[in-house]
Amino acid sequence: MVPASRGSAGSLDSMDHQRAPQDRPAFPAEAVQWLLGSSPRTVVVLGDPDVADAIADAGHDVTDVSGATAKLPFPDRSIDVVISTHGLPEDLESLARLLRAGGQLALVCNERDRRIPWARKLDEVLGNVSAGEEPAAGLVNSTLFGFVSDATFRYWQVVNNVSLEAMVRAELSGRGDTEAERRTTAALRLYDDYGRGADGMQMPWLSRCFKATVVENAWAPPRGFDEQQPVDGAADGSDDANEATSDAVPGSAEGPPPSSPQDGSDSDLLLIDFR
C-alpha cells in the first residue's frame, strides 16, 4: 500500500492524535528549514506527529508513522527524507532503500533544556534522562550513510498548571498507573512551588538535529539533494558550471539565512526564573 500524496501531514497511526497545541512544544521552523531546505520534499516522520505537522506547515509532503519501521508501505527510492524522532531506528538498511539518490536520514532529539533549574528539576521528578552526548553514534558508524552534520535549536513553550499536567501525563503514558499518578502529582507540586498558577511560565526546549545522505554505491561519495550539482559536460570553473544551481542548504550563499541555532550563551537565559 502506498499512501496518496498529501499537502498536509497524513498519518499511518492506529488512532488520530488529538492534543491541544499547548500540550507539546511547537517544532521550530528554523529546524525544519535546516533539515529540509526550502524546496518541497517527500518526507516520512517516524514517531512524532507534532514534528510532522510542523513540516507539513512548511509545504512538504509528509506522512507520520508510528511503530516498527521494517514494513513501511513505500516503494524503494520513493522518499526524499526520513526523520526519526525516537532514536536511531535499528533497520537502517530498509530505510536506506526507501531513499532516493541524494536522500537523507535525519534524527531529531527533543529534550528539555536542563541548564534551566526548573526544567532540570521537572525531568528529575519525571525520571527522565538526557539523550546523551552521542545520540547519532550509530548513524556516524553506519556504512550506508555519509558524513553526519548536526545543529541544535532552542525554543520556548509557555505552560500553566493545566497544560503542564496534560503534557506530563502524555509523557508518562507508558508508565504504570500508580507511578504515573505519583510523578504527575510531584510535577504539579513543583510547579506550585514557583507560584505561577494560571499565569504560566516558560518551558525551555532543545532540539538536537542530525542528518546524513544515503550512500548510492560503495565507490561514489554521497551527495545530498541540497548540494550543488555540476552541469553534465561543463568543465570545472566554466560559466555553465558556475550557473548550475540547486536548493541551497540553510546558511549557504544560495539560500536565505534562517534564524541561527541558539548557542546556549548566558544572554539566551535572561528573564528565566533561576530558582
C-alpha positions in Angstrom: 0.0 0.0 0.0 1.3 3.4 -0.9 -0.3 6.4 0.8 -1.6 9.1 -1.5 0.4 12.3 -1.7 -0.7 14.9 0.8 -0.3 18.6 1.1 -0.5 18.4 4.9 0.6 15.8 7.4 -1.0 12.4 6.8 -0.9 9.6 9.4 -0.4 5.9 9.4 -1.1 5.8 13.2 -3.7 3.3 14.6 -5.6 6.3 16.0 -5.6 10.1 15.5 -3.5 12.2 17.8 -5.7 14.8 19.5 -3.6 17.0 21.6 -4.1 20.7 22.2 -1.2 22.8 20.8 0.0 23.8 24.3 0.3 20.1 25.3 3.5 19.8 23.3 6.1 22.3 22.1 5.9 23.6 18.5 8.8 22.3 16.5 10.7 25.4 15.3 10.5 26.5 11.7 14.3 27.1 11.7 14.9 23.4 12.4 12.5 22.4 9.6 14.5 24.7 7.2 17.8 23.2 8.3 16.5 19.6 7.9 14.7 20.0 4.5 15.7 23.3 2.8 13.1 25.4 1.1 12.0 23.2 -1.9 9.1 20.7 -1.3 10.3 17.3 -0.2 8.6 13.9 0.3 9.1 13.1 4.0 8.4 10.3 6.4 8.4 11.1 10.1 8.8 8.3 12.5 7.3 8.7 15.9 6.2 12.3 16.4 3.1 13.8 14.7 4.0 17.3 16.1 7.2 17.3 14.1 5.2 16.1 11.0 2.7 18.9 11.5 5.4 21.5 11.5 6.9 20.0 8.4 3.6 20.0 6.6 3.1 23.6 7.6 6.3 24.4 5.7 4.8 23.0 2.5 6.3 19.5 2.4 4.5 16.2 1.6 4.8 14.3 4.9 3.5 11.2 6.4 3.9 10.3 10.1 4.4 6.7 11.0 4.2 5.0 14.4 5.6 1.6 15.4 8.2 -0.6 13.7 9.9 0.6 10.5 10.6 -2.8 8.9 7.5 -2.8 6.7 6.9 0.8 5.8 4.4 0.9 2.9 6.6 2.8 0.4 8.4 1.6 -2.7 12.2 1.8 -2.9 13.7 5.1 -3.9 10.5 7.0 -3.3 11.3 9.2 -0.3 13.5 12.3 0.0 13.9 12.4 3.8 13.2 10.0 6.6 13.1 11.7 10.0 13.2 9.6 13.2 12.2 11.3 16.5 12.6 8.4 18.9 16.2 7.5 18.5 18.1 5.8 15.6 16.0 3.0 14.0 17.5 -0.5 14.1 16.9 -1.4 10.4 18.9 1.3 8.6 19.2 -0.9 5.5 15.4 -0.8 5.0 15.4 3.0 5.4 18.3 3.4 3.0 16.4 1.5 0.3 13.5 3.9 0.7 15.6 7.0 0.0 16.0 8.4 -3.5 19.6 9.2 -4.7 20.7 12.1 -2.6 18.1 11.4 0.1 18.8 11.8 3.7 18.1 10.2 7.1 17.7 12.6 10.0 17.4 12.3 13.7 15.5 14.8 15.9 16.1 14.6 19.7 13.7 16.9 21.6 14.5 17.3 25.3 14.1 20.0 27.9 17.0 22.4 28.4 18.4 21.1 31.6 20.6 24.2 32.1 17.4 25.9 33.4 16.8 24.8 37.0 13.1 24.3 36.9 13.3 22.2 33.7 16.1 20.1 35.2 14.0 19.6 38.4 11.0 18.6 36.3 13.0 15.9 34.5 14.2 14.6 37.8 10.7 14.4 39.1 9.5 12.6 36.0 12.5 10.2 36.0 13.7 11.4 32.5 17.3 11.1 31.4 19.2 13.1 28.7 19.6 11.5 25.3 23.3 11.6 25.9 26.2 13.2 24.1 26.2 10.9 21.1 22.6 10.0 20.0 23.8 9.8 16.4 26.7 7.4 17.1 25.1 4.6 15.2 24.5 6.8 12.2 28.1 8.1 12.3 29.4 4.5 12.2 27.0 3.2 9.5 28.4 2.4 6.1 25.1 3.2 4.5 25.3 6.9 5.1 27.9 9.6 4.6 29.0 12.5 6.8 26.7 13.4 9.7 26.0 17.1 10.1 24.3 18.5 13.2 22.6 21.6 14.6 20.8 22.5 17.8 17.8 24.7 18.1 16.5 26.3 21.3 12.9 27.4 21.8 10.3 28.0 24.4 6.8 26.8 25.4 4.5 28.6 27.7 2.8 26.2 30.2 0.4 26.7 33.1 -0.8 24.2 35.7 -3.4 22.9 33.2 -1.3 22.4 30.1 1.7 21.2 32.2 -0.5 18.4 33.6 -1.6 17.4 30.1 2.0 17.3 28.9 3.3 15.4 31.9 0.5 12.8 31.6 1.3 12.3 27.9 5.0 11.8 28.7 4.2 9.3 31.4 1.6 7.3 29.4 4.0 4.3 29.1 4.5 4.0 32.9 2.2 2.1 35.3 -0.9 4.0 36.6 0.5 4.2 40.1 3.9 5.6 39.1 2.3 8.0 36.5 -0.1 9.4 39.1 2.7 9.8 41.7 5.0 11.6 39.3 2.3 13.8 37.9 1.4 14.9 41.4 5.0 15.7 42.2 5.4 17.7 38.9 2.4 19.8 39.7 3.7 20.4 43.3 7.0 21.5 41.8 5.1 24.0 39.6 3.1 25.3 42.5 6.4 25.9 44.4 7.1 28.6 41.8 3.8 30.3 42.5 2.9 31.0 38.8 -0.6 29.4 38.8 -2.7 30.1 35.7 -0.3 32.8 34.6 2.2 30.2 33.3 5.9 30.1 32.9 8.3 29.2 30.0 9.4 25.7 29.4 12.9 25.6 27.7 13.4 23.0 24.9 16.4 21.9 22.9 16.0 20.2 19.5 19.2 18.4 18.6 19.1 17.5 14.8 21.3 15.3 12.8 21.3 14.3 9.1 23.3 12.2 6.7 23.0 11.4 3.0 22.5 7.8 1.8 25.4 6.2 0.0 24.5 5.3 -3.5 27.2 2.7 -4.0 30.5 1.6 -2.5 32.6 3.9 -4.7 30.6 7.1 -5.1 30.7 9.6 -2.2 27.2 10.5 -1.0 25.8 13.8 -2.4 22.7 15.3 -0.8 19.9 16.7 -2.9 20.7 20.1 -1.2 24.2 20.1 -2.5 25.2 21.9 -5.8 25.5 19.6 -8.8 27.8 20.3 -11.8 26.2 20.5 -15.2 27.0 17.5 -17.4 29.8 18.2 -19.8 30.7 21.5 -18.2 34.4 21.9 -17.3 35.4 22.9 -13.8 35.3 26.6 -13.4 33.3 27.2 -16.7 30.4 29.6 -16.9 28.0 26.8 -17.3 29.2 25.0 -14.2 29.1 28.2 -12.2 25.5 28.8 -13.3 24.4 25.3 -12.1 22.2 25.7 -9.1 20.2 23.5 -6.7 18.3 24.1 -3.5 20.8 25.5 -1.1 21.3 24.3 2.5 20.3 26.8 5.1 23.2 29.2 5.7 24.8 28.8 2.3 25.3 31.6 -0.1 22.4 30.5 -2.4 19.7 30.4 0.3 18.2 32.8 2.7 19.8 32.6 6.1 17.5 31.1 8.7 17.5 32.1 12.3 20.7 30.9 13.9 20.6 28.0 16.3 21.0 29.1 19.8 24.5 28.8 21.2 23.5 28.5 24.8 25.2 31.7 25.9 24.3 33.5 29.1 22.4 36.1 27.1 19.9 33.4 26.0 18.9 32.7 29.5 17.7 36.2 30.5 14.3 36.6 32.0 14.2 33.0 33.2 13.4 32.1 36.9 16.7 30.6 38.2 15.4 29.3 41.4 
